[in-house]
Amino acid sequence: MITMLYWFLWVYLATLTSAYPGGAPDGSCGHMTPAHGSPASNLNQSPFYLNVSATSYLPGEKITVTVLSSGANFKGMFLQARGEDSPNNAIGWWEKPNGTSFKQMKCAGNKNSALTHTDGMPKAAQSRFVWIAPCNSTTDYRFYATIVQEYARFYVKIPSDTVVRGSGERVCKPPGSGGTDVSLPPLSVTLFVAIVHAVALLR
């Protein structure tokens, strides 16, 4: 009887330590898989999917990623953007989510490069999050979400559609640097300023 009680206590403690109701641990940044002791559910049967607000981007532009479902709520989430040239690393910067149910997270040494949940309470789908493309980015991206519906029912790396690098350039300052996006002035203005400066030097 005592042995059985110890066994139940061990299982209970193991559940508490592996569920991570306060969010995904740092060690899961790469594989994005919960340590729940059970295999991931079939992605083809997932009621959850991701919607992105754009099909292309330029450096520094914002993209809204929405977690949607066919009516199901979820309890946990781990959300990242990954580039085709770095498929195992979280890239970019996530804005601070509204409310208190989600938080920013550091992955692969990149500050605020992922989002996760802060508690184990049920959360409605249609949750929206804003991602900012890196200033030096030249690759295409996909967003990936691991969604925990219940403790033993979770879906790993639900993919979004691909967001391709648009043609053209855009000057920007990295998020968190204290600056804002800066667009290049029109060519005509640049030439005018250069001519005025040259005339001033000739006087």
Contacts in CASP RR format, 6 or more apart in sequence:
PFRMAT RR
TARGET T0000
AUTHOR 0000-0000-0000
METHOD contacts of the structure
MODEL  1
MITMLYWFLWVYLATLTSAYPGGAPDGSCGHMTPAHGSPASNLNQSPFYL
NVSATSYLPGEKITVTVLSSGANFKGMFLQARGEDSPNNAIGWWEKPNGT
SFKQMKCAGNKNSALTHTDGMPKAAQSRFVWIAPCNSTTDYRFYATIVQE
YARFYVKIPSDTVVRGSGERVCKPPGSGGTDVSLPPLSVTLFVAIVHAVA
LLR
15 151 0 8 1.000
18 34 0 8 1.000
18 35 0 8 1.000
18 36 0 8 1.000
18 37 0 8 1.000
19 34 0 8 1.000
19 36 0 8 1.000
19 151 0 8 1.000
20 34 0 8 1.000
20 35 0 8 1.000
21 117 0 8 1.000
21 119 0 8 1.000
21 120 0 8 1.000
22 116 0 8 1.000
22 117 0 8 1.000
22 118 0 8 1.000
22 119 0 8 1.000
22 120 0 8 1.000
23 76 0 8 1.000
23 78 0 8 1.000
23 103 0 8 1.000
23 105 0 8 1.000
23 116 0 8 1.000
23 117 0 8 1.000
23 118 0 8 1.000
24 32 0 8 1.000
24 34 0 8 1.000
24 78 0 8 1.000
24 105 0 8 1.000
24 114 0 8 1.000
24 116 0 8 1.000
24 117 0 8 1.000
24 146 0 8 1.000
25 35 0 8 1.000
26 105 0 8 1.000
26 106 0 8 1.000
26 107 0 8 1.000
28 34 0 8 1.000
28 35 0 8 1.000
28 78 0 8 1.000
29 80 0 8 1.000
29 90 0 8 1.000
29 105 0 8 1.000
29 107 0 8 1.000
29 108 0 8 1.000
29 114 0 8 1.000
30 88 0 8 1.000
30 89 0 8 1.000
30 90 0 8 1.000
30 107 0 8 1.000
30 108 0 8 1.000
31 156 0 8 1.000
32 78 0 8 1.000
32 80 0 8 1.000
32 144 0 8 1.000
32 146 0 8 1.000
32 156 0 8 1.000
32 157 0 8 1.000
33 40 0 8 1.000
33 146 0 8 1.000
33 156 0 8 1.000
34 146 0 8 1.000
34 148 0 8 1.000
34 154 0 8 1.000
34 156 0 8 1.000
36 148 0 8 1.000
36 151 0 8 1.000
36 152 0 8 1.000
36 154 0 8 1.000
38 152 0 8 1.000
40 154 0 8 1.000
40 155 0 8 1.000
40 156 0 8 1.000
41 149 0 8 1.000
41 153 0 8 1.000
41 154 0 8 1.000
41 155 0 8 1.000
43 155 0 8 1.000
43 156 0 8 1.000
43 157 0 8 1.000
43 158 0 8 1.000
46 147 0 8 1.000
46 155 0 8 1.000
46 158 0 8 1.000
47 69 0 8 1.000
47 70 0 8 1.000
47 71 0 8 1.000
47 72 0 8 1.000
47 149 0 8 1.000
48 67 0 8 1.000
48 68 0 8 1.000
48 69 0 8 1.000
48 72 0 8 1.000
48 74 0 8 1.000
48 125 0 8 1.000
48 145 0 8 1.000
48 147 0 8 1.000
48 149 0 8 1.000
48 155 0 8 1.000
48 158 0 8 1.000
49 68 0 8 1.000
49 69 0 8 1.000
49 158 0 8 1.000
50 65 0 8 1.000
50 66 0 8 1.000
50 67 0 8 1.000
50 68 0 8 1.000
50 143 0 8 1.000
50 145 0 8 1.000
50 158 0 8 1.000
50 159 0 8 1.000
50 160 0 8 1.000
51 65 0 8 1.000
51 66 0 8 1.000
51 68 0 8 1.000
51 160 0 8 1.000
52 63 0 8 1.000
52 64 0 8 1.000
52 65 0 8 1.000
52 66 0 8 1.000
52 143 0 8 1.000
52 160 0 8 1.000
52 161 0 8 1.000
52 163 0 8 1.000
53 63 0 8 1.000
53 64 0 8 1.000
53 65 0 8 1.000
53 66 0 8 1.000
54 61 0 8 1.000
54 63 0 8 1.000
54 163 0 8 1.000
55 161 0 8 1.000
55 163 0 8 1.000
55 164 0 8 1.000
56 163 0 8 1.000
56 164 0 8 1.000
56 165 0 8 1.000
56 166 0 8 1.000
57 63 0 8 1.000
57 133 0 8 1.000
57 137 0 8 1.000
57 141 0 8 1.000
57 163 0 8 1.000
57 164 0 8 1.000
57 165 0 8 1.000
57 166 0 8 1.000
58 133 0 8 1.000
58 165 0 8 1.000
58 166 0 8 1.000
58 168 0 8 1.000
58 169 0 8 1.000
58 170 0 8 1.000
59 133 0 8 1.000
59 134 0 8 1.000
59 135 0 8 1.000
59 136 0 8 1.000
59 137 0 8 1.000
59 169 0 8 1.000
59 170 0 8 1.000
59 172 0 8 1.000
60 132 0 8 1.000
60 133 0 8 1.000
60 134 0 8 1.000
60 135 0 8 1.000
60 137 0 8 1.000
60 170 0 8 1.000
60 172 0 8 1.000
60 181 0 8 1.000
61 132 0 8 1.000
61 133 0 8 1.000
61 170 0 8 1.000
62 95 0 8 1.000
62 130 0 8 1.000
62 131 0 8 1.000
62 132 0 8 1.000
62 133 0 8 1.000
63 130 0 8 1.000
63 131 0 8 1.000
63 132 0 8 1.000
63 133 0 8 1.000
63 163 0 8 1.000
64 128 0 8 1.000
64 129 0 8 1.000
64 130 0 8 1.000
64 131 0 8 1.000
65 79 0 8 1.000
65 128 0 8 1.000
65 129 0 8 1.000
65 130 0 8 1.000
65 131 0 8 1.000
65 143 0 8 1.000
65 160 0 8 1.000
66 126 0 8 1.000
66 127 0 8 1.000
66 128 0 8 1.000
66 129 0 8 1.000
67 74 0 8 1.000
67 77 0 8 1.000
67 79 0 8 1.000
67 125 0 8 1.000
67 126 0 8 1.000
67 127 0 8 1.000
67 128 0 8 1.000
67 129 0 8 1.000
67 145 0 8 1.000
67 147 0 8 1.000
68 125 0 8 1.000
68 126 0 8 1.000
69 125 0 8 1.000
71 125 0 8 1.000
72 125 0 8 1.000
72 149 0 8 1.000
73 122 0 8 1.000
73 123 0 8 1.000
73 124 0 8 1.000
73 125 0 8 1.000
73 149 0 8 1.000
74 122 0 8 1.000
74 123 0 8 1.000
74 125 0 8 1.000
74 147 0 8 1.000
74 148 0 8 1.000
74 149 0 8 1.000
75 117 0 8 1.000
75 120 0 8 1.000
75 121 0 8 1.000
75 122 0 8 1.000
75 123 0 8 1.000
75 148 0 8 1.000
75 149 0 8 1.000
75 150 0 8 1.000
76 116 0 8 1.000
76 117 0 8 1.000
76 120 0 8 1.000
76 123 0 8 1.000
76 147 0 8 1.000
76 148 0 8 1.000
77 102 0 8 1.000
77 115 0 8 1.000
77 116 0 8 1.000
77 117 0 8 1.000
77 123 0 8 1.000
77 127 0 8 1.000
77 145 0 8 1.000
77 146 0 8 1.000
77 147 0 8 1.000
77 148 0 8 1.000
78 114 0 8 1.000
78 115 0 8 1.000
78 116 0 8 1.000
78 145 0 8 1.000
78 146 0 8 1.000
79 94 0 8 1.000
79 114 0 8 1.000
79 115 0 8 1.000
79 116 0 8 1.000
79 129 0 8 1.000
79 143 0 8 1.000
79 144 0 8 1.000
79 145 0 8 1.000
80 90 0 8 1.000
80 91 0 8 1.000
80 107 0 8 1.000
80 113 0 8 1.000
80 114 0 8 1.000
80 115 0 8 1.000
80 143 0 8 1.000
80 144 0 8 1.000
80 145 0 8 1.000
81 90 0 8 1.000
81 91 0 8 1.000
81 92 0 8 1.000
81 113 0 8 1.000
81 131 0 8 1.000
81 141 0 8 1.000
81 142 0 8 1.000
81 143 0 8 1.000
81 144 0 8 1.000
82 88 0 8 1.000
82 89 0 8 1.000
82 90 0 8 1.000
82 91 0 8 1.000
82 141 0 8 1.000
82 142 0 8 1.000
82 143 0 8 1.000
82 144 0 8 1.000
83 89 0 8 1.000
83 91 0 8 1.000
83 139 0 8 1.000
83 140 0 8 1.000
83 141 0 8 1.000
83 142 0 8 1.000
84 139 0 8 1.000
84 140 0 8 1.000
84 141 0 8 1.000
84 142 0 8 1.000
85 139 0 8 1.000
86 139 0 8 1.000
89 107 0 8 1.000
89 108 0 8 1.000
89 110 0 8 1.000
90 107 0 8 1.000
90 108 0 8 1.000
90 110 0 8 1.000
90 113 0 8 1.000
90 114 0 8 1.000
91 110 0 8 1.000
91 113 0 8 1.000
91 134 0 8 1.000
91 137 0 8 1.000
91 141 0 8 1.000
92 110 0 8 1.000
92 113 0 8 1.000
92 131 0 8 1.000
92 132 0 8 1.000
92 133 0 8 1.000
92 134 0 8 1.000
92 137 0 8 1.000
93 110 0 8 1.000
93 111 0 8 1.000
93 112 0 8 1.000
93 113 0 8 1.000
93 131 0 8 1.000
93 132 0 8 1.000
93 134 0 8 1.000
93 174 0 8 1.000
93 175 0 8 1.000
93 176 0 8 1.000
94 104 0 8 1.000
94 112 0 8 1.000
94 113 0 8 1.000
94 114 0 8 1.000
94 115 0 8 1.000
94 129 0 8 1.000
94 130 0 8 1.000
94 131 0 8 1.000
94 132 0 8 1.000
95 129 0 8 1.000
95 130 0 8 1.000
95 131 0 8 1.000
95 132 0 8 1.000
95 175 0 8 1.000
96 104 0 8 1.000
97 103 0 8 1.000
97 104 0 8 1.000
97 115 0 8 1.000
97 127 0 8 1.000
97 129 0 8 1.000
100 118 0 8 1.000
101 117 0 8 1.000
101 118 0 8 1.000
101 119 0 8 1.000
101 121 0 8 1.000
101 123 0 8 1.000
101 127 0 8 1.000
102 115 0 8 1.000
102 116 0 8 1.000
102 117 0 8 1.000
102 118 0 8 1.000
102 127 0 8 1.000
102 129 0 8 1.000
103 115 0 8 1.000
103 116 0 8 1.000
103 117 0 8 1.000
103 118 0 8 1.000
104 111 0 8 1.000
104 112 0 8 1.000
104 114 0 8 1.000
104 115 0 8 1.000
105 112 0 8 1.000
105 113 0 8 1.000
105 114 0 8 1.000
105 115 0 8 1.000
105 116 0 8 1.000
106 112 0 8 1.000
106 113 0 8 1.000
106 114 0 8 1.000
107 113 0 8 1.000
107 114 0 8 1.000
112 175 0 8 1.000
115 129 0 8 1.000
117 123 0 8 1.000
131 143 0 8 1.000
132 175 0 8 1.000
133 141 0 8 1.000
134 174 0 8 1.000
135 172 0 8 1.000
135 173 0 8 1.000
135 174 0 8 1.000
137 165 0 8 1.000
138 165 0 8 1.000
139 165 0 8 1.000
140 162 0 8 1.000
140 163 0 8 1.000
140 164 0 8 1.000
140 165 0 8 1.000
141 162 0 8 1.000
141 163 0 8 1.000
142 159 0 8 1.000
142 160 0 8 1.000
142 161 0 8 1.000
142 162 0 8 1.000
142 163 0 8 1.000
143 159 0 8 1.000
143 160 0 8 1.000
143 163 0 8 1.000
144 157 0 8 1.000
144 158 0 8 1.000
144 159 0 8 1.000
144 160 0 8 1.000
145 157 0 8 1.000
145 158 0 8 1.000
145 160 0 8 1.000
146 154 0 8 1.000
146 155 0 8 1.000
146 156 0 8 1.000
146 157 0 8 1.000
146 158 0 8 1.000
147 154 0 8 1.000
147 155 0 8 1.000
147 158 0 8 1.000
148 154 0 8 1.000
149 155 0 8 1.000
169 184 0 8 1.000
170 181 0 8 1.000
170 183 0 8 1.000
170 184 0 8 1.000
171 181 0 8 1.000
171 182 0 8 1.000
171 183 0 8 1.000
171 184 0 8 1.000
172 181 0 8 1.000
172 182 0 8 1.000
173 179 0 8 1.000
173 180 0 8 1.000
173 181 0 8 1.000
173 182 0 8 1.000
END
